Amino acid sequence: MRPPSTAPYCGDEDLWPHEVAGDQPAHGAWECRACQRAFSLRLLGLLRPEGVVR
Ligand SMILES: [Zn+2]
């Protein structure tokens, strides 16, 4: 998953994969080093599961 272009909380661009001490980065987890927040992004699903993706 690509990182968001800006942090959802402060809008800064200083985003890094969020790692829990000594572990692999959690899937979809990012941290903003400007406001020191960690957050995760998750795919909820497709809007039109039966539709053609254009
Ligand atoms: Zn931030």
N, CA, C, O and the ligand as a Tripos MOL2 file, in Angstrom:
@<TRIPOS>MOLECULE
protein
  217   215    55     0     0
PROTEIN
NO_CHARGES

@<TRIPOS>ATOM
      1 N           0.8500   -1.1960    0.0000 N.3       1 MET1
      2 CA          0.0000    0.0000    0.0000 C.3       1 MET1
      3 C           0.8810    1.2400    0.0000 C.2       1 MET1
      4 O           1.8620    1.3170    0.7390 O.2       1 MET1
      5 N           0.5260    2.1960   -0.8260 N.am      2 ARG2
      6 CA          1.3040    3.4220   -0.8750 C.3       2 ARG2
      7 C           0.9720    4.3030    0.3250 C.2       2 ARG2
      8 O          -0.1500    4.2810    0.8310 O.2       2 ARG2
      9 N           1.9420    5.0680    0.7680 N.am      3 PRO3
     10 CA          1.6430    5.9710    1.8840 C.3       3 PRO3
     11 C           0.6850    7.0620    1.4370 C.2       3 PRO3
     12 O           0.6710    7.4430    0.2660 O.2       3 PRO3
     13 N          -0.1090    7.5590    2.3640 N.am      4 PRO4
     14 CA         -0.9360    8.7160    2.0200 C.3       4 PRO4
     15 C          -0.0170    9.8940    1.7170 C.2       4 PRO4
     16 O           1.1030    9.9560    2.2230 O.2       4 PRO4
     17 N          -0.4850   10.8160    0.9010 N.am      5 SER5
     18 CA          0.3900   11.9350    0.5320 C.3       5 SER5
     19 C           0.5550   12.9190    1.6790 C.2       5 SER5
     20 O           1.5780   13.5960    1.7810 O.2       5 SER5
     21 N          -0.4440   12.9970    2.5370 N.am      6 THR6
     22 CA         -0.3180   13.8480    3.7230 C.3       6 THR6
     23 C          -0.9360   13.1460    4.9140 C.2       6 THR6
     24 O          -1.7890   12.2730    4.7570 O.2       6 THR6
     25 N          -0.5010   13.5300    6.1130 N.am      7 ALA7
     26 CA         -1.0800   12.9490    7.3150 C.3       7 ALA7
     27 C          -2.5390   13.3790    7.4430 C.2       7 ALA7
     28 O          -2.8620   14.5450    7.2150 O.2       7 ALA7
     29 N          -3.4270   12.4420    7.8090 N.am      8 PRO8
     30 CA         -4.8430   12.7950    7.9310 C.3       8 PRO8
     31 C          -5.1280   13.7090    9.1140 C.2       8 PRO8
     32 O          -6.2130   14.2830    9.2010 O.2       8 PRO8
     33 N          -4.1830   13.8510   10.0120 N.am      9 TYR9
     34 CA         -4.4450   14.6500   11.2150 C.3       9 TYR9
     35 C          -3.8860   16.0570   11.1240 C.2       9 TYR9
     36 O          -4.5600   17.0240   11.4810 O.2       9 TYR9
     37 N          -2.6540   16.1730   10.6480 N.am     10 CYS10
     38 CA         -2.0400   17.4980   10.6440 C.3      10 CYS10
     39 C          -1.7160   17.9730    9.2320 C.2      10 CYS10
     40 O          -1.3990   19.1450    9.0290 O.2      10 CYS10
     41 N          -1.7930   17.0740    8.2580 N.am     11 GLY11
     42 CA         -1.5390   17.4750    6.8790 C.3      11 GLY11
     43 C          -0.0720   17.5360    6.5070 C.2      11 GLY11
     44 O           0.2600   17.9560    5.3980 O.2      11 GLY11
     45 N           0.8050   17.1350    7.3890 N.am     12 ASP12
     46 CA          2.2170   17.1530    7.0750 C.3      12 ASP12
     47 C           2.5630   15.9980    6.1380 C.2      12 ASP12
     48 O           1.7740   15.0710    5.9560 O.2      12 ASP12
     49 N           3.7450   16.0690    5.5510 N.am     13 GLU13
     50 CA          4.1570   15.0230    4.6110 C.3      13 GLU13
     51 C           5.2770   14.1530    5.1480 C.2      13 GLU13
     52 O           5.8560   13.3570    4.4090 O.2      13 GLU13
     53 N           5.5840   14.2950    6.4170 N.am     14 ASP14
     54 CA          6.6810   13.5390    7.0160 C.3      14 ASP14
     55 C           6.1840   12.1780    7.4960 C.2      14 ASP14
     56 O           6.1210   11.9050    8.6950 O.2      14 ASP14
     57 N           5.8330   11.3320    6.5260 N.am     15 LEU15
     58 CA          5.2190   10.0400    6.8420 C.3      15 LEU15
     59 C           6.1960    8.8980    6.6320 C.2      15 LEU15
     60 O           6.9660    8.8890    5.6720 O.2      15 LEU15
     61 N           6.1520    7.9360    7.5440 N.am     16 TRP16
     62 CA          7.0350    6.7820    7.4840 C.3      16 TRP16
     63 C           6.2600    5.5360    7.8590 C.2      16 TRP16
     64 O           5.2830    5.6070    8.6050 O.2      16 TRP16
     65 N           6.6980    4.3780    7.3360 N.am     17 PRO17
     66 CA          6.0500    3.1330    7.7820 C.3      17 PRO17
     67 C           6.1720    3.0020    9.2980 C.2      17 PRO17
     68 O           7.2430    3.2230    9.8630 O.2      17 PRO17
     69 N           5.0930    2.6490    9.9340 N.am     18 HIS18
     70 CA          5.1150    2.5340   11.3970 C.3      18 HIS18
     71 C           5.5970    1.1490   11.7920 C.2      18 HIS18
     72 O           5.0070    0.1380   11.4100 O.2      18 HIS18
     73 N           6.6720    1.1170   12.5590 N.am     19 GLU19
     74 CA          7.2050   -0.1610   13.0180 C.3      19 GLU19
     75 C           7.0720   -0.2650   14.5210 C.2      19 GLU19
     76 O           7.3550    0.6790   15.2590 O.2      19 GLU19
     77 N           6.6350   -1.4340   14.9590 N.am     20 VAL20
     78 CA          6.6050   -1.6960   16.3850 C.3      20 VAL20
     79 C           7.9510   -2.3130   16.7300 C.2      20 VAL20
     80 O           8.3810   -3.2810   16.1030 O.2      20 VAL20
     81 N           8.6060   -1.7510   17.7220 N.am     21 ALA21
     82 CA          9.9660   -2.1190   18.1330 C.3      21 ALA21
     83 C          10.4260   -3.5060   17.6900 C.2      21 ALA21
     84 O           9.9440   -4.5180   18.1980 O.2      21 ALA21
     85 N          11.3460   -3.5450   16.7580 N.am     22 GLY22
     86 CA         11.9630   -4.7910   16.3460 C.3      22 GLY22
     87 C          11.1060   -5.6650   15.4590 C.2      22 GLY22
     88 O          11.5150   -6.7650   15.0890 O.2      22 GLY22
     89 N           9.9170   -5.1870   15.1100 N.am     23 ASP23
     90 CA          9.0020   -5.9860   14.3120 C.3      23 ASP23
     91 C           8.9670   -5.4820   12.8780 C.2      23 ASP23
     92 O           9.5130   -4.4230   12.5670 O.2      23 ASP23
     93 N           8.3330   -6.2370   12.0230 N.am     24 GLN24
     94 CA          8.0880   -5.7640   10.6690 C.3      24 GLN24
     95 C           7.0460   -4.6460   10.7320 C.2      24 GLN24
     96 O           6.2350   -4.5970   11.6560 O.2      24 GLN24
     97 N           7.0750   -3.7520    9.7460 N.am     25 PRO25
     98 CA          6.0390   -2.7170    9.7320 C.3      25 PRO25
     99 C           4.6580   -3.3660    9.6680 C.2      25 PRO25
    100 O           4.4380   -4.3000    8.8970 O.2      25 PRO25
    101 N           3.7420   -2.8690   10.4760 N.am     26 ALA26
    102 CA          2.3780   -3.3920   10.4350 C.3      26 ALA26
    103 C           1.7450   -3.0080    9.1100 C.2      26 ALA26
    104 O           1.9960   -1.9200    8.5920 O.2      26 ALA26
    105 N           0.9360   -3.8850    8.5650 N.am     27 HIS27
    106 CA          0.3290   -3.6330    7.2680 C.3      27 HIS27
    107 C          -0.5260   -2.3700    7.2860 C.2      27 HIS27
    108 O          -1.4360   -2.2330    8.1040 O.2      27 HIS27
    109 N          -0.2270   -1.4670    6.3880 N.am     28 GLY28
    110 CA         -1.0240   -0.2480    6.2770 C.3      28 GLY28
    111 C          -0.8180    0.7300    7.4140 C.2      28 GLY28
    112 O          -1.5840    1.6810    7.5660 O.2      28 GLY28
    113 N           0.2250    0.5010    8.2250 N.am     29 ALA29
    114 CA          0.4430    1.3910    9.3640 C.3      29 ALA29
    115 C           1.5000    2.4380    9.0260 C.2      29 ALA29
    116 O           2.5730    2.1130    8.5180 O.2      29 ALA29
    117 N           1.1900    3.6680    9.3080 N.am     30 TRP30
    118 CA          2.0960    4.7760    9.0210 C.3      30 TRP30
    119 C           2.2230    5.6490   10.2380 C.2      30 TRP30
    120 O           1.3540    5.6720   11.1100 O.2      30 TRP30
    121 N           3.3100    6.3610   10.2810 N.am     31 GLU31
    122 CA          3.4470    7.3100   11.3690 C.3      31 GLU31
    123 C           3.8180    8.6700   10.8100 C.2      31 GLU31
    124 O           4.5380    8.7760    9.8170 O.2      31 GLU31
    125 N           3.3170    9.7000   11.4590 N.am     32 CYS32
    126 CA          3.6390   11.0640   11.0810 C.3      32 CYS32
    127 C           4.6070   11.6030   12.1080 C.2      32 CYS32
    128 O           4.2930   11.7010   13.2940 O.2      32 CYS32
    129 N           5.7910   11.9500   11.6340 N.am     33 ARG33
    130 CA          6.8000   12.4090   12.5810 C.3      33 ARG33
    131 C           6.6590   13.8880   12.8940 C.2      33 ARG33
    132 O           7.3760   14.4280   13.7360 O.2      33 ARG33
    133 N           5.7330   14.5320   12.2140 N.am     34 ALA34
    134 CA          5.4830   15.9360   12.5330 C.3      34 ALA34
    135 C           4.6040   16.0450   13.7790 C.2      34 ALA34
    136 O           4.8770   16.8520   14.6680 O.2      34 ALA34
    137 N           3.5460   15.2280   13.8410 N.am     35 CYS35
    138 CA          2.6440   15.3190   14.9940 C.3      35 CYS35
    139 C           2.7470   14.0840   15.8760 C.2      35 CYS35
    140 O           2.0170   13.9540   16.8590 O.2      35 CYS35
    141 N           3.6760   13.1550   15.5160 N.am     36 GLN36
    142 CA          3.9520   11.9860   16.3560 C.3      36 GLN36
    143 C           2.7270   11.0790   16.5180 C.2      36 GLN36
    144 O           2.5120   10.4910   17.5780 O.2      36 GLN36
    145 N           1.9330   10.9760   15.4530 N.am     37 ARG37
    146 CA          0.7870   10.0800   15.5010 C.3      37 ARG37
    147 C           1.0550    8.8530   14.6340 C.2      37 ARG37
    148 O           1.6770    8.9490   13.5770 O.2      37 ARG37
    149 N           0.5840    7.7170   15.0920 N.am     38 ALA38
    150 CA          0.6100    6.5060   14.2660 C.3      38 ALA38
    151 C          -0.8270    6.1650   13.9280 C.2      38 ALA38
    152 O          -1.7280    6.3060   14.7560 O.2      38 ALA38
    153 N          -1.0280    5.7110   12.6950 N.am     39 PHE39
    154 CA         -2.3900    5.3900   12.2630 C.3      39 PHE39
    155 C          -2.3070    4.3070   11.2130 C.2      39 PHE39
    156 O          -1.2240    4.0000   10.7160 O.2      39 PHE39
    157 N          -3.4400    3.7270   10.8740 N.am     40 SER40
    158 CA         -3.4370    2.6840    9.8590 C.3      40 SER40
    159 C          -4.4960    2.9790    8.8080 C.2      40 SER40
    160 O          -5.5310    3.5870    9.0760 O.2      40 SER40
    161 N          -4.1910    2.5230    7.6080 N.am     41 LEU41
    162 CA         -5.1310    2.6360    6.5030 C.3      41 LEU41
    163 C          -5.6050    1.2360    6.1560 C.2      41 LEU41
    164 O          -4.8230    0.2860    6.1580 O.2      41 LEU41
    165 N          -6.8770    1.1190    5.8600 N.am     42 ARG42
    166 CA         -7.4270   -0.2060    5.5950 C.3      42 ARG42
    167 C          -8.3990   -0.1160    4.4270 C.2      42 ARG42
    168 O          -9.2290    0.7900    4.3470 O.2      42 ARG42
    169 N          -8.2710   -1.0720    3.5340 N.am     43 LEU43
    170 CA         -9.2190   -1.1710    2.4300 C.3      43 LEU43
    171 C         -10.5160   -1.7740    2.9450 C.2      43 LEU43
    172 O         -10.5140   -2.8670    3.5100 O.2      43 LEU43
    173 N         -11.6100   -1.0730    2.7540 N.am     44 LEU44
    174 CA        -12.8950   -1.5830    3.2220 C.3      44 LEU44
    175 C         -13.5530   -2.4870    2.1920 C.2      44 LEU44
    176 O         -14.3480   -3.3590    2.5430 O.2      44 LEU44
    177 N         -13.2260   -2.2820    0.9230 N.am     45 GLY45
    178 CA        -13.8240   -3.0920   -0.1280 C.3      45 GLY45
    179 C         -14.0870   -2.2290   -1.3350 C.2      45 GLY45
    180 O         -13.8800   -1.0160   -1.3040 O.2      45 GLY45
    181 N         -14.5350   -2.8450   -2.3800 N.am     46 LEU46
    182 CA        -14.8370   -2.1110   -3.6020 C.3      46 LEU46
    183 C         -16.2200   -1.4990   -3.5180 C.2      46 LEU46
    184 O         -17.1140   -2.0300   -2.8590 O.2      46 LEU46
    185 N         -16.3800   -0.3820   -4.1940 N.am     47 LEU47
    186 CA        -17.6800    0.2920   -4.1770 C.3      47 LEU47
    187 C         -18.7160   -0.5170   -4.9480 C.2      47 LEU47
    188 O         -19.8810   -0.6050   -4.5590 O.2      47 LEU47
    189 N         -18.2580   -1.1060   -6.0540 N.am     48 ARG48
    190 CA        -19.1980   -1.8700   -6.8960 C.3      48 ARG48
    191 C         -18.5840   -3.2340   -7.1630 C.2      48 ARG48
    192 O         -17.9580   -3.4330   -8.2040 O.2      48 ARG48
    193 N         -18.7500   -4.1650   -6.2540 N.am     49 PRO49
    194 CA        -18.0880   -5.4740   -6.3800 C.3      49 PRO49
    195 C         -18.3930   -6.1880   -7.6830 C.2      49 PRO49
    196 O         -17.5390   -6.9060   -8.2030 O.2      49 PRO49
    197 N         -19.6180   -6.0040   -8.2350 N.am     50 GLU50
    198 CA        -19.9650   -6.7220   -9.4680 C.3      50 GLU50
    199 C         -19.6220   -5.9070  -10.7040 C.2      50 GLU50
    200 O         -19.6410   -6.4240  -11.8210 O.2      50 GLU50
    201 N         -19.3120   -4.6420  -10.5030 N.am     51 GLY51
    202 CA        -19.0990   -3.7570  -11.6460 C.3      51 GLY51
    203 C         -17.7310   -3.9210  -12.2750 C.2      51 GLY51
    204 O         -16.8450   -4.5790  -11.7300 O.2      51 GLY51
    205 N         -17.5850   -3.3120  -13.4210 N.am     52 VAL52
    206 CA        -16.3090   -3.3060  -14.1110 C.3      52 VAL52
    207 C         -15.4690   -2.1780  -13.5370 C.2      52 VAL52
    208 O         -15.9190   -1.0350  -13.4530 O.2      52 VAL52
    209 N         -14.2560   -2.5040  -13.1490 N.am     53 VAL53
    210 CA        -13.3640   -1.4730  -12.6220 C.3      53 VAL53
    211 C         -12.7750   -0.7000  -13.7870 C.2      53 VAL53
    212 O         -12.1130   -1.2740  -14.6520 O.2      53 VAL53
    213 N         -13.0140    0.5890  -13.8070 N.am     54 ARG54
    214 CA        -12.5120    1.4080  -14.9130 C.3      54 ARG54
    215 C         -11.4030    2.3340  -14.4620 C.2      54 ARG54
    216 O         -10.8670    3.0940  -15.2680 O.2      54 ARG54
    217 ZN          0.9400   14.6220   11.5040 Zn       55 ZN55
@<TRIPOS>BOND
     1     1     2 1
     2     2     3 1
     3     3     4 2
     4     3     5 am
     5     5     6 1
     6     6     7 1
     7     7     8 2
     8     7     9 am
     9     9    10 1
    10    10    11 1
    11    11    12 2
    12    11    13 am
    13    13    14 1
    14    14    15 1
    15    15    16 2
    16    15    17 am
    17    17    18 1
    18    18    19 1
    19    19    20 2
    20    19    21 am
    21    21    22 1
    22    22    23 1
    23    23    24 2
    24    23    25 am
    25    25    26 1
    26    26    27 1
    27    27    28 2
    28    27    29 am
    29    29    30 1
    30    30    31 1
    31    31    32 2
    32    31    33 am
    33    33    34 1
    34    34    35 1
    35    35    36 2
    36    35    37 am
    37    37    38 1
    38    38    39 1
    39    39    40 2
    40    39    41 am
    41    41    42 1
    42    42    43 1
    43    43    44 2
    44    43    45 am
    45    45    46 1
    46    46    47 1
    47    47    48 2
    48    47    49 am
    49    49    50 1
    50    50    51 1
    51    51    52 2
    52    51    53 am
    53    53    54 1
    54    54    55 1
    55    55    56 2
    56    55    57 am
    57    57    58 1
    58    58    59 1
    59    59    60 2
    60    59    61 am
    61    61    62 1
    62    62    63 1
    63    63    64 2
    64    63    65 am
    65    65    66 1
    66    66    67 1
    67    67    68 2
    68    67    69 am
    69    69    70 1
    70    70    71 1
    71    71    72 2
    72    71    73 am
    73    73    74 1
    74    74    75 1
    75    75    76 2
    76    75    77 am
    77    77    78 1
    78    78    79 1
    79    79    80 2
    80    79    81 am
    81    81    82 1
    82    82    83 1
    83    83    84 2
    84    83    85 am
    85    85    86 1
    86    86    87 1
    87    87    88 2
    88    87    89 am
    89    89    90 1
    90    90    91 1
    91    91    92 2
    92    91    93 am
    93    93    94 1
    94    94    95 1
    95    95    96 2
    96    95    97 am
    97    97    98 1
    98    98    99 1
    99    99   100 2
   100    99   101 am
   101   101   102 1
   102   102   103 1
   103   103   104 2
   104   103   105 am
   105   105   106 1
   106   106   107 1
   107   107   108 2
   108   107   109 am
   109   109   110 1
   110   110   111 1
   111   111   112 2
   112   111   113 am
   113   113   114 1
   114   114   115 1
   115   115   116 2
   116   115   117 am
   117   117   118 1
   118   118   119 1
   119   119   120 2
   120   119   121 am
   121   121   122 1
   122   122   123 1
   123   123   124 2
   124   123   125 am
   125   125   126 1
   126   126   127 1
   127   127   128 2
   128   127   129 am
   129   129   130 1
   130   130   131 1
   131   131   132 2
   132   131   133 am
   133   133   134 1
   134   134   135 1
   135   135   136 2
   136   135   137 am
   137   137   138 1
   138   138   139 1
   139   139   140 2
   140   139   141 am
   141   141   142 1
   142   142   143 1
   143   143   144 2
   144   143   145 am
   145   145   146 1
   146   146   147 1
   147   147   148 2
   148   147   149 am
   149   149   150 1
   150   150   151 1
   151   151   152 2
   152   151   153 am
   153   153   154 1
   154   154   155 1
   155   155   156 2
   156   155   157 am
   157   157   158 1
   158   158   159 1
   159   159   160 2
   160   159   161 am
   161   161   162 1
   162   162   163 1
   163   163   164 2
   164   163   165 am
   165   165   166 1
   166   166   167 1
   167   167   168 2
   168   167   169 am
   169   169   170 1
   170   170   171 1
   171   171   172 2
   172   171   173 am
   173   173   174 1
   174   174   175 1
   175   175   176 2
   176   175   177 am
   177   177   178 1
   178   178   179 1
   179   179   180 2
   180   179   181 am
   181   181   182 1
   182   182   183 1
   183   183   184 2
   184   183   185 am
   185   185   186 1
   186   186   187 1
   187   187   188 2
   188   187   189 am
   189   189   190 1
   190   190   191 1
   191   191   192 2
   192   191   193 am
   193   193   194 1
   194   194   195 1
   195   195   196 2
   196   195   197 am
   197   197   198 1
   198   198   199 1
   199   199   200 2
   200   199   201 am
   201   201   202 1
   202   202   203 1
   203   203   204 2
   204   203   205 am
   205   205   206 1
   206   206   207 1
   207   207   208 2
   208   207   209 am
   209   209   210 1
   210   210   211 1
   211   211   212 2
   212   211   213 am
   213   213   214 1
   214   214   215 1
   215   215   216 2
@<TRIPOS>SUBSTRUCTURE
     1 MET1         2 RESIDUE 1 A MET
     2 ARG2         6 RESIDUE 1 A ARG
     3 PRO3        10 RESIDUE 1 A PRO
     4 PRO4        14 RESIDUE 1 A PRO
     5 SER5        18 RESIDUE 1 A SER
     6 THR6        22 RESIDUE 1 A THR
     7 ALA7        26 RESIDUE 1 A ALA
     8 PRO8        30 RESIDUE 1 A PRO
     9 TYR9        34 RESIDUE 1 A TYR
    10 CYS10       38 RESIDUE 1 A CYS
    11 GLY11       42 RESIDUE 1 A GLY
    12 ASP12       46 RESIDUE 1 A ASP
    13 GLU13       50 RESIDUE 1 A GLU
    14 ASP14       54 RESIDUE 1 A ASP
    15 LEU15       58 RESIDUE 1 A LEU
    16 TRP16       62 RESIDUE 1 A TRP
    17 PRO17       66 RESIDUE 1 A PRO
    18 HIS18       70 RESIDUE 1 A HIS
    19 GLU19       74 RESIDUE 1 A GLU
    20 VAL20       78 RESIDUE 1 A VAL
    21 ALA21       82 RESIDUE 1 A ALA
    22 GLY22       86 RESIDUE 1 A GLY
    23 ASP23       90 RESIDUE 1 A ASP
    24 GLN24       94 RESIDUE 1 A GLN
    25 PRO25       98 RESIDUE 1 A PRO
    26 ALA26      102 RESIDUE 1 A ALA
    27 HIS27      106 RESIDUE 1 A HIS
    28 GLY28      110 RESIDUE 1 A GLY
    29 ALA29      114 RESIDUE 1 A ALA
    30 TRP30      118 RESIDUE 1 A TRP
    31 GLU31      122 RESIDUE 1 A GLU
    32 CYS32      126 RESIDUE 1 A CYS
    33 ARG33      130 RESIDUE 1 A ARG
    34 ALA34      134 RESIDUE 1 A ALA
    35 CYS35      138 RESIDUE 1 A CYS
    36 GLN36      142 RESIDUE 1 A GLN
    37 ARG37      146 RESIDUE 1 A ARG
    38 ALA38      150 RESIDUE 1 A ALA
    39 PHE39      154 RESIDUE 1 A PHE
    40 SER40      158 RESIDUE 1 A SER
    41 LEU41      162 RESIDUE 1 A LEU
    42 ARG42      166 RESIDUE 1 A ARG
    43 LEU43      170 RESIDUE 1 A LEU
    44 LEU44      174 RESIDUE 1 A LEU
    45 GLY45      178 RESIDUE 1 A GLY
    46 LEU46      182 RESIDUE 1 A LEU
    47 LEU47      186 RESIDUE 1 A LEU
    48 ARG48      190 RESIDUE 1 A ARG
    49 PRO49      194 RESIDUE 1 A PRO
    50 GLU50      198 RESIDUE 1 A GLU
    51 GLY51      202 RESIDUE 1 A GLY
    52 VAL52      206 RESIDUE 1 A VAL
    53 VAL53      210 RESIDUE 1 A VAL
    54 ARG54      214 RESIDUE 1 A ARG
    55 ZN55       217 GROUP 0 **** ****
